[in-house]
Amino acid sequence: MADARYRYRYLQILIDHIAEDRFPSHNQMNIIESLLRPEEMDAYLEALFEKVEEVHYPSVEMMARIQRLVAYLPMPRQEDGDARGERSRT
């Protein structure tokens, strides 16, 4: 019987394509974003961050896409680090 494993597998295939393609498909990214649950965002965001980090002048559309996704993520707890991803130095 089919279950959510197929949805997860489909997401992983698409995220792998995004990570491997030099110029990721906007349609594939839109499909991923329509299926993603908050707890599944890490792998996708990592793939997008790598795209932005690997070029000197990243795509404005790619940066806007990341900005839109991270805008609604919860802030880290104080003991997890501050908003810049750094550890507290207390």
C-alpha positions as CSV (number, residue, x, y, z in Angstrom):
1,M,0.0,0.0,0.0
2,A,1.3,3.4,-0.9
3,D,2.1,5.8,1.9
4,A,4.0,9.0,2.7
5,R,7.3,7.3,1.8
6,Y,6.6,8.0,-1.8
7,R,6.1,11.7,-1.2
8,Y,9.4,11.8,0.7
9,R,11.2,9.8,-2.0
10,Y,9.8,12.2,-4.7
11,L,11.0,15.2,-2.6
12,Q,14.4,13.7,-2.3
13,I,14.7,13.0,-6.0
14,L,13.8,16.7,-6.8
15,I,16.1,18.1,-4.1
16,D,18.9,15.9,-5.5
17,H,18.3,17.4,-8.9
18,I,18.4,20.9,-7.5
19,A,21.6,20.2,-5.7
20,E,23.3,18.7,-8.8
21,D,22.1,21.0,-11.5
22,R,24.1,24.1,-12.2
23,F,20.9,26.0,-13.1
24,P,18.1,24.4,-11.1
25,S,14.6,24.2,-12.6
26,H,12.3,26.9,-11.3
27,N,9.4,24.4,-11.9
28,Q,11.1,21.7,-9.8
29,M,11.8,24.3,-7.0
30,N,8.2,25.3,-7.1
31,I,7.0,21.7,-6.8
32,I,9.4,21.1,-3.9
33,E,8.2,24.2,-2.1
34,S,4.5,23.2,-2.5
35,L,5.3,19.8,-0.9
36,L,7.7,20.7,1.8
37,R,6.8,20.5,5.5
38,P,8.7,22.7,7.9
39,E,10.6,19.7,9.3
40,E,11.8,18.8,5.8
41,M,13.2,22.2,4.9
42,D,16.8,21.6,6.0
43,A,18.0,19.5,3.0
44,Y,16.3,21.8,0.5
45,L,17.7,25.0,2.1
46,E,21.2,23.5,2.2
47,A,21.0,22.8,-1.5
48,L,19.9,26.4,-2.2
49,F,22.6,27.9,0.1
50,E,25.2,25.9,-1.8
51,K,24.0,27.4,-5.0
52,V,24.3,30.9,-3.6
53,E,27.7,30.2,-2.0
54,E,29.3,28.7,-5.1
55,V,29.1,31.8,-7.3
56,H,30.4,35.3,-6.8
57,Y,27.1,36.9,-8.1
58,P,24.2,34.6,-7.2
59,S,20.9,34.8,-8.9
60,V,18.6,37.4,-7.4
61,E,15.7,35.1,-7.9
62,M,17.5,32.4,-5.9
63,M,18.3,34.8,-3.1
64,A,14.7,36.0,-3.0
65,R,13.5,32.3,-2.9
66,I,15.8,31.6,0.1
67,Q,14.7,34.9,1.8
68,R,11.0,33.9,1.4
69,L,11.6,30.5,2.9
70,V,13.7,31.5,5.9
71,A,11.5,34.5,6.8
72,Y,9.0,32.3,8.5
73,L,11.4,29.9,10.2
74,P,11.4,30.0,14.0
75,M,14.3,31.9,15.7
76,P,16.9,29.6,17.4
77,R,16.6,29.3,21.2
78,Q,19.1,31.3,23.2
79,E,21.1,28.2,24.0
80,D,21.2,27.2,20.4
81,G,22.9,30.4,19.2
82,D,21.8,33.8,18.1
83,A,20.0,34.8,14.8
84,R,23.3,34.8,12.9
85,G,23.8,31.1,13.7
86,E,26.6,31.8,16.2
87,R,27.0,30.2,19.6
88,S,26.4,32.3,22.6
89,R,29.6,33.3,24.3
90,T,28.3,33.5,27.9
